[in-house]
């Protein structure tokens, strides 16, 4: 009887899992699928075609997928290659509530099929299981911040602290919290700084006041649970541009760069990657609707190269944030 074994069955989105199918016939053709029911009207799915080995097993970390939404030996390919079903409006699989896990349903089918096609839909499953992908560790704290005019969400690890601090920002109108939650799981106090479309902030960033961002950094830097000695900045899209600007707004930041001879930086390039680099094993979003601009945008990138870039970037970013903070205790 076929079965799916996943180790660990519960873990952080940024961590790898081992997926193995046992109980198959020798050289049997099978399809392994992953399905995420994102909302009532939105589902993301991937599939991979495998050929069982001489023991009747498939081990994703060492056997190649011969077809599907990815190919080759890709231990996490089934997760990073999930894509929205054809025709659905939701194109980007970002958690709405980071305190809750994403459940990934795994299924095994006989033969090489595409379960998203009308012809193969309804095929009987041979085995199934659930993989729980989490964004917060047990004991982590999520705190909505309303400090003066500063708005955001603060994530604190379990423990007394103080912790190294990181300010995290996304693009216009995107109030995502998943990266901050995952940074918290690495031991950082992560402040998801909002600048529009949140609480009582304007819906769009029609006018950005530099003092708002310096106020946010000063408040966060002086927080009793944030280690002294400066905080890191991370940004995507408009948030990336803001992070660069914020890095030049304070005298402390300029003095620190001068003191280090402007050598505490790294420049990484990822050919084939798109605009929206996320934490590892999150799916590549190439095309999506932008609510603030009210238009559909092509964010670019080739899926395999983009997801490989995400996997490479995350540990480098974590190491950089730790190394470039001389007072960090991580």
DRENDO-1510 file (C-alpha; in Angstrom, 1 decimal, always signed):
<recs>
REC; n; res; u; v; w
REC; 1; UNK; +0.0; +0.0; +0.0 .
REC; 2; UNK; +1.4; +3.4; -1.0 .
REC; 3; UNK; +2.1; +6.0; +1.6 .
REC; 4; UNK; +3.7; +9.5; +1.8 .
REC; 5; UNK; +6.3; +10.3; +4.5 .
REC; 6; UNK; +7.2; +13.9; +5.2 .
REC; 7; UNK; +9.9; +14.9; +7.7 .
REC; 8; UNK; +9.3; +17.2; +9.4 .
REC; 9; UNK; +5.5; +17.3; +8.9 .
REC; 10; UNK; +5.4; +20.7; +10.6 .
REC; 11; UNK; +8.0; +23.4; +10.0 .
REC; 12; UNK; +8.8; +26.9; +9.0 .
REC; 13; UNK; +8.2; +28.0; +5.4 .
REC; 14; UNK; +11.9; +28.8; +5.0 .
REC; 15; UNK; +13.0; +25.3; +6.0 .
REC; 16; UNK; +13.4; +22.2; +3.9 .
REC; 17; UNK; +11.3; +19.0; +4.2 .
REC; 18; UNK; +12.1; +15.5; +3.0 .
REC; 19; UNK; +9.3; +13.9; +1.0 .
REC; 20; UNK; +9.3; +10.2; +0.3 .
REC; 21; UNK; +6.7; +7.8; -1.3 .
REC; 22; UNK; +6.9; +4.1; -0.3 .
REC; 23; UNK; +4.9; +1.0; -1.1 .
REC; 24; UNK; +4.9; +1.3; -4.9 .
REC; 25; UNK; +5.7; -1.3; -7.5 .
REC; 26; UNK; +9.2; -1.4; -9.0 .
REC; 27; UNK; +9.6; +1.3; -11.7 .
REC; 28; UNK; +6.0; +2.4; -11.2 .
REC; 29; UNK; +5.0; +5.7; -12.8 .
REC; 30; UNK; +3.4; +8.0; -10.3 .
REC; 31; UNK; +2.4; +11.7; -10.0 .
REC; 32; UNK; +2.9; +13.6; -6.8 .
REC; 33; UNK; +0.9; +16.8; -6.3 .
REC; 34; UNK; +0.8; +19.6; -3.8 .
REC; 35; UNK; -2.4; +21.7; -3.3 .
REC; 36; UNK; -2.9; +24.8; -1.1 .
REC; 37; UNK; -6.4; +26.0; -0.6 .
REC; 38; UNK; -5.5; +29.7; -0.2 .
REC; 39; UNK; -9.1; +30.9; +0.2 .
REC; 40; UNK; -12.6; +29.7; -0.8 .
REC; 41; UNK; -12.1; +30.8; -4.4 .
REC; 42; UNK; -8.3; +30.5; -4.7 .
REC; 43; UNK; -6.2; +27.4; -5.0 .
REC; 44; UNK; -2.5; +26.8; -5.8 .
REC; 45; UNK; -1.2; +23.5; -7.2 .
REC; 46; UNK; +1.9; +21.8; -8.5 .
REC; 47; UNK; +2.6; +18.3; -9.7 .
REC; 48; UNK; +5.7; +16.2; -10.5 .
REC; 49; UNK; +6.1; +12.9; -12.5 .
REC; 50; UNK; +8.3; +10.3; -10.9 .
REC; 51; UNK; +9.4; +6.7; -11.6 .
REC; 52; UNK; +9.8; +4.5; -8.5 .
REC; 53; UNK; +13.2; +2.9; -7.9 .
REC; 54; UNK; +13.9; -0.8; -7.6 .
REC; 55; UNK; +12.6; -0.8; -4.0 .
REC; 56; UNK; +9.3; +0.8; -5.0 .
REC; 57; UNK; +10.1; +4.2; -3.5 .
REC; 58; UNK; +10.4; +7.8; -4.6 .
REC; 59; UNK; +12.7; +10.1; -2.6 .
REC; 60; UNK; +12.4; +13.7; -3.8 .
REC; 61; UNK; +15.8; +14.8; -2.5 .
REC; 62; UNK; +17.7; +12.3; -4.7 .
REC; 63; UNK; +15.4; +11.3; -7.6 .
REC; 64; UNK; +14.6; +13.4; -10.6 .
REC; 65; UNK; +11.1; +14.5; -11.6 .
REC; 66; UNK; +10.8; +13.6; -15.3 .
REC; 67; UNK; +8.0; +16.1; -15.9 .
REC; 68; UNK; +5.4; +18.4; -14.3 .
REC; 69; UNK; +5.6; +21.9; -13.0 .
REC; 70; UNK; +9.4; +21.3; -12.6 .
REC; 71; UNK; +11.9; +18.7; -13.6 .
REC; 72; UNK; +15.2; +17.3; -12.3 .
REC; 73; UNK; +16.3; +16.6; -8.7 .
REC; 74; UNK; +14.6; +19.3; -6.7 .
REC; 75; UNK; +13.9; +18.5; -3.0 .
REC; 76; UNK; +11.6; +21.4; -2.6 .
REC; 77; UNK; +10.3; +21.7; -6.1 .
REC; 78; UNK; +6.8; +20.6; -5.3 .
REC; 79; UNK; +6.5; +23.5; -2.9 .
REC; 80; UNK; +8.1; +26.4; -4.8 .
REC; 81; UNK; +6.5; +25.5; -8.1 .
REC; 82; UNK; +2.9; +25.8; -6.9 .
REC; 83; UNK; +0.9; +28.1; -9.2 .
REC; 84; UNK; -2.6; +29.5; -9.2 .
REC; 85; UNK; -5.2; +27.5; -11.0 .
REC; 86; UNK; -6.0; +28.8; -14.5 .
REC; 87; UNK; -8.5; +31.6; -14.5 .
REC; 88; UNK; -8.5; +32.5; -10.8 .
REC; 89; UNK; -7.9; +36.1; -9.8 .
REC; 90; UNK; -5.6; +35.6; -6.9 .
REC; 91; UNK; -2.0; +35.1; -8.3 .
REC; 92; UNK; +0.2; +35.6; -5.3 .
REC; 93; UNK; +0.3; +33.1; -2.4 .
REC; 94; UNK; +1.0; +35.4; +0.5 .
REC; 95; UNK; -0.4; +34.4; +3.9 .
REC; 96; UNK; -3.2; +36.7; +5.2 .
REC; 97; UNK; -2.6; +35.7; +8.8 .
REC; 98; UNK; +1.0; +34.7; +9.7 .
REC; 99; UNK; -0.2; +33.4; +13.1 .
REC; 100; UNK; -1.8; +30.5; +11.2 .
REC; 101; UNK; +0.1; +27.9; +9.1 .
REC; 102; UNK; -0.5; +27.1; +5.5 .
REC; 103; UNK; -1.6; +23.5; +5.0 .
REC; 104; UNK; -0.2; +21.8; +1.9 .
REC; 105; UNK; -2.1; +18.7; +0.8 .
REC; 106; UNK; +0.1; +16.1; -0.9 .
REC; 107; UNK; -1.4; +13.4; -3.1 .
REC; 108; UNK; -0.1; +10.4; -5.0 .
REC; 109; UNK; -1.7; +9.2; -8.3 .
REC; 110; UNK; -1.0; +6.3; -10.6 .
REC; 111; UNK; +0.6; +7.2; -13.9 .
REC; 112; UNK; +1.8; +10.5; -15.2 .
REC; 113; UNK; -1.1; +13.0; -15.1 .
REC; 114; UNK; -1.9; +16.6; -14.7 .
REC; 115; UNK; -4.6; +17.0; -12.0 .
REC; 116; UNK; -5.3; +20.6; -13.0 .
REC; 117; UNK; -6.5; +19.5; -16.5 .
REC; 118; UNK; -10.1; +18.6; -17.1 .
REC; 119; UNK; -9.2; +15.2; -18.5 .
REC; 120; UNK; -7.3; +14.0; -15.4 .
REC; 121; UNK; -9.4; +15.7; -12.7 .
REC; 122; UNK; -11.1; +13.2; -10.5 .
REC; 123; UNK; -8.4; +10.5; -10.8 .
REC; 124; UNK; -8.4; +8.3; -7.7 .
REC; 125; UNK; -5.6; +9.0; -5.2 .
REC; 126; UNK; -3.2; +6.3; -3.9 .
REC; 127; UNK; -2.0; +8.2; -0.8 .
REC; 128; UNK; -2.3; +11.6; +0.8 .
REC; 129; UNK; -0.9; +13.6; +3.7 .
REC; 130; UNK; -0.8; +17.2; +5.0 .
REC; 131; UNK; +2.4; +19.3; +5.4 .
REC; 132; UNK; +2.1; +22.3; +7.8 .
REC; 133; UNK; +4.2; +25.3; +6.7 .
REC; 134; UNK; +4.5; +27.9; +9.5 .
REC; 135; UNK; +5.7; +31.5; +9.6 .
REC; 136; UNK; +6.0; +32.0; +13.4 .
REC; 137; UNK; +7.7; +29.9; +16.0 .
REC; 138; UNK; +6.0; +28.9; +19.2 .
REC; 139; UNK; +6.4; +31.7; +21.8 .
REC; 140; UNK; +6.9; +34.5; +19.2 .
REC; 141; UNK; +4.9; +37.7; +19.7 .
REC; 142; UNK; +3.0; +39.8; +17.2 .
REC; 143; UNK; +2.3; +43.3; +18.3 .
REC; 144; UNK; +0.4; +46.0; +16.4 .
REC; 145; UNK; +2.3; +49.3; +16.7 .
REC; 146; UNK; +0.6; +52.7; +17.0 .
REC; 147; UNK; +3.4; +54.9; +18.3 .
REC; 148; UNK; +2.7; +58.6; +17.6 .
REC; 149; UNK; +2.0; +58.6; +13.9 .
REC; 150; UNK; +4.2; +55.5; +13.3 .
REC; 151; UNK; +2.2; +52.4; +12.3 .
REC; 152; UNK; +3.3; +48.8; +11.8 .
REC; 153; UNK; +3.6; +45.3; +13.3 .
REC; 154; UNK; +6.4; +44.3; +15.7 .
REC; 155; UNK; +7.5; +40.6; +15.9 .
REC; 156; UNK; +9.5; +39.6; +18.9 .
REC; 157; UNK; +11.1; +36.2; +19.5 .
REC; 158; UNK; +10.5; +34.2; +22.7 .
REC; 159; UNK; +12.7; +35.3; +25.6 .
REC; 160; UNK; +13.7; +38.4; +27.5 .
REC; 161; UNK; +16.0; +39.9; +24.8 .
REC; 162; UNK; +17.2; +42.4; +23.8 .
REC; 163; UNK; +17.3; +41.2; +20.2 .
REC; 164; UNK; +19.0; +42.5; +17.1 .
REC; 165; UNK; +16.6; +44.7; +15.2 .
REC; 166; UNK; +15.5; +44.7; +11.6 .
REC; 167; UNK; +13.0; +47.1; +9.9 .
REC; 168; UNK; +11.1; +45.4; +7.0 .
REC; 169; UNK; +9.2; +47.1; +4.2 .
REC; 170; UNK; +7.3; +45.9; +1.1 .
REC; 171; UNK; +5.9; +47.7; -1.9 .
REC; 172; UNK; +3.0; +50.2; -2.1 .
REC; 173; UNK; -0.2; +48.9; -0.5 .
REC; 174; UNK; +1.3; +45.5; +0.3 .
REC; 175; UNK; +0.9; +44.9; +4.0 .
REC; 176; UNK; +2.5; +41.5; +4.0 .
REC; 177; UNK; +4.0; +40.3; +7.3 .
REC; 178; UNK; +5.4; +36.9; +6.4 .
REC; 179; UNK; +9.0; +38.0; +6.0 .
REC; 180; UNK; +9.1; +39.8; +9.3 .
REC; 181; UNK; +7.6; +36.7; +11.0 .
REC; 182; UNK; +10.3; +34.5; +9.5 .
REC; 183; UNK; +13.0; +37.0; +10.5 .
REC; 184; UNK; +11.7; +36.8; +14.0 .
REC; 185; UNK; +12.1; +33.0; +13.8 .
REC; 186; UNK; +15.8; +33.7; +13.2 .
REC; 187; UNK; +16.1; +35.6; +16.4 .
REC; 188; UNK; +15.5; +39.1; +15.2 .
REC; 189; UNK; +13.1; +41.7; +16.6 .
REC; 190; UNK; +11.5; +42.5; +13.2 .
REC; 191; UNK; +9.5; +45.7; +12.7 .
REC; 192; UNK; +7.2; +45.5; +9.7 .
REC; 193; UNK; +7.0; +49.3; +9.0 .
REC; 194; UNK; +3.8; +50.3; +7.2 .
REC; 195; UNK; +3.5; +53.5; +5.3 .
REC; 196; UNK; +0.2; +53.3; +3.5 .
REC; 197; UNK; -3.0; +51.2; +3.3 .
REC; 198; UNK; -2.9; +50.2; +7.0 .
REC; 199; UNK; -4.9; +51.3; +10.0 .
REC; 200; UNK; -5.3; +55.1; +9.7 .
REC; 201; UNK; -2.6; +55.6; +7.1 .
REC; 202; UNK; -3.5; +56.9; +3.6 .
REC; 203; UNK; -4.6; +54.2; +1.1 .
REC; 204; UNK; -1.7; +55.1; -1.3 .
REC; 205; UNK; +1.7; +56.7; -0.8 .
REC; 206; UNK; +0.8; +59.9; -2.5 .
REC; 207; UNK; +3.2; +61.8; -0.3 .
REC; 208; UNK; +6.0; +60.2; +1.7 .
REC; 209; UNK; +7.4; +62.3; +4.6 .
REC; 210; UNK; +11.0; +61.5; +5.4 .
REC; 211; UNK; +10.5; +62.4; +9.0 .
REC; 212; UNK; +7.9; +59.6; +9.3 .
REC; 213; UNK; +10.6; +57.0; +8.5 .
REC; 214; UNK; +13.3; +58.6; +10.8 .
REC; 215; UNK; +10.7; +58.7; +13.6 .
REC; 216; UNK; +10.0; +55.0; +13.0 .
REC; 217; UNK; +13.7; +54.1; +13.1 .
REC; 218; UNK; +14.4; +56.2; +16.2 .
REC; 219; UNK; +11.5; +54.6; +18.0 .
REC; 220; UNK; +12.4; +51.1; +17.1 .
REC; 221; UNK; +16.2; +51.6; +17.8 .
REC; 222; UNK; +15.4; +52.8; +21.3 .
REC; 223; UNK; +12.9; +50.0; +22.1 .
REC; 224; UNK; +14.0; +48.2; +25.3 .
REC; 225; UNK; +13.9; +44.8; +23.6 .
REC; 226; UNK; +16.1; +45.9; +20.6 .
REC; 227; UNK; +19.9; +45.7; +21.0 .
REC; 228; UNK; +21.7; +49.0; +20.8 .
REC; 229; UNK; +24.1; +49.7; +18.0 .
REC; 230; UNK; +21.9; +50.2; +15.0 .
REC; 231; UNK; +19.2; +48.2; +13.2 .
REC; 232; UNK; +19.0; +46.6; +9.8 .
REC; 233; UNK; +16.8; +47.6; +6.9 .
REC; 234; UNK; +15.1; +45.3; +4.3 .
REC; 235; UNK; +12.9; +46.4; +1.5 .
REC; 236; UNK; +11.2; +45.0; -1.6 .
REC; 237; UNK; +10.0; +47.1; -4.5 .
REC; 238; UNK; +9.1; +50.6; -3.2 .
REC; 239; UNK; +10.2; +49.4; +0.2 .
REC; 240; UNK; +13.7; +48.7; -1.2 .
REC; 241; UNK; +14.0; +52.2; -2.5 .
REC; 242; UNK; +12.8; +53.5; +0.9 .
REC; 243; UNK; +15.4; +51.4; +2.7 .
REC; 244; UNK; +18.2; +52.9; +0.6 .
REC; 245; UNK; +16.9; +56.4; +1.3 .
REC; 246; UNK; +16.5; +55.7; +5.0 .
REC; 247; UNK; +20.0; +54.5; +5.2 .
REC; 248; UNK; +21.2; +58.0; +4.4 .
REC; 249; UNK; +18.8; +60.0; +6.5 .
REC; 250; UNK; +20.4; +59.6; +9.9 .
REC; 251; UNK; +23.8; +60.9; +11.0 .
REC; 252; UNK; +24.4; +57.6; +12.8 .
REC; 253; UNK; +24.0; +55.6; +9.5 .
REC; 254; UNK; +26.4; +58.0; +7.6 .
REC; 255; UNK; +29.0; +57.9; +10.5 .
REC; 256; UNK; +28.9; +54.1; +10.6 .
REC; 257; UNK; +29.5; +53.8; +6.9 .
REC; 258; UNK; +32.4; +56.2; +7.1 .
REC; 259; UNK; +33.8; +54.3; +10.1 .
REC; 260; UNK; +33.8; +51.1; +8.2 .
REC; 261; UNK; +35.4; +52.6; +5.2 .
REC; 262; UNK; +32.2; +51.8; +3.2 .
REC; 263; UNK; +33.2; +48.2; +3.0 .
REC; 264; UNK; +30.3; +46.6; +5.0 .
REC; 265; UNK; +28.2; +45.8; +2.0 .
REC; 266; UNK; +27.6; +43.0; -0.5 .
REC; 267; UNK; +26.2; +43.3; -4.0 .
REC; 268; UNK; +24.5; +40.1; -5.3 .
REC; 269; UNK; +23.0; +39.6; -8.7 .
REC; 270; UNK; +20.7; +36.8; -9.8 .
REC; 271; UNK; +20.3; +36.3; -13.5 .
REC; 272; UNK; +16.8; +35.0; -14.3 .
REC; 273; UNK; +15.2; +36.2; -11.1 .
REC; 274; UNK; +12.2; +38.5; -11.1 .
REC; 275; UNK; +11.2; +41.5; -9.1 .
REC; 276; UNK; +9.5; +39.9; -6.1 .
REC; 277; UNK; +12.1; +37.9; -4.2 .
REC; 278; UNK; +10.6; +36.2; -1.2 .
REC; 279; UNK; +11.9; +33.9; +1.6 .
REC; 280; UNK; +12.9; +30.5; +0.3 .
REC; 281; UNK; +10.4; +27.9; -1.0 .
REC; 282; UNK; +7.6; +30.5; -1.6 .
REC; 283; UNK; +6.3; +30.3; -5.1 .
REC; 284; UNK; +7.4; +32.6; -7.9 .
REC; 285; UNK; +4.7; +35.2; -8.7 .
REC; 286; UNK; +5.4; +36.5; -12.3 .
REC; 287; UNK; +2.2; +38.3; -13.1 .
REC; 288; UNK; -0.3; +39.8; -10.6 .
REC; 289; UNK; -2.8; +42.6; -10.2 .
REC; 290; UNK; -1.5; +45.7; -8.4 .
REC; 291; UNK; -4.4; +47.2; -6.3 .
REC; 292; UNK; -2.9; +50.7; -5.9 .
REC; 293; UNK; -1.9; +51.1; -9.5 .
REC; 294; UNK; -5.1; +49.3; -10.6 .
REC; 295; UNK; -3.4; +47.3; -13.3 .
REC; 296; UNK; -1.8; +43.9; -13.9 .
REC; 297; UNK; +2.0; +43.9; -13.7 .
REC; 298; UNK; +4.6; +41.5; -15.1 .
REC; 299; UNK; +7.2; +41.1; -12.4 .
REC; 300; UNK; +9.5; +39.0; -14.5 .
REC; 301; UNK; +11.7; +36.1; -13.8 .
REC; 302; UNK; +12.1; +32.5; -14.8 .
REC; 303; UNK; +10.6; +30.2; -12.1 .
REC; 304; UNK; +13.5; +27.8; -11.5 .
REC; 305; UNK; +16.1; +30.6; -11.5 .
REC; 306; UNK; +13.9; +32.9; -9.3 .
REC; 307; UNK; +13.3; +30.2; -6.7 .
REC; 308; UNK; +17.0; +29.3; -6.7 .
REC; 309; UNK; +17.8; +32.9; -6.0 .
REC; 310; UNK; +15.4; +33.0; -3.1 .
REC; 311; UNK; +17.0; +30.0; -1.5 .
REC; 312; UNK; +20.5; +31.4; -2.0 .
REC; 313; UNK; +19.6; +34.9; -0.8 .
REC; 314; UNK; +17.9; +34.2; +2.5 .
REC; 315; UNK; +20.9; +32.7; +4.5 .
REC; 316; UNK; +23.2; +35.3; +3.0 .
REC; 317; UNK; +20.9; +38.0; +4.1 .
REC; 318; UNK; +20.6; +36.6; +7.6 .
REC; 319; UNK; +24.4; +36.2; +7.9 .
REC; 320; UNK; +24.9; +39.8; +6.7 .
REC; 321; UNK; +22.5; +41.2; +9.2 .
REC; 322; UNK; +24.2; +39.4; +12.0 .
REC; 323; UNK; +27.8; +40.1; +10.9 .
REC; 324; UNK; +27.3; +43.8; +10.2 .
REC; 325; UNK; +25.9; +44.5; +13.7 .
REC; 326; UNK; +29.0; +44.6; +16.0 .
REC; 327; UNK; +26.8; +44.3; +19.2 .
REC; 328; UNK; +24.7; +41.4; +18.0 .
REC; 329; UNK; +24.6; +38.4; +20.3 .
REC; 330; UNK; +23.3; +36.0; +17.6 .
</recs>
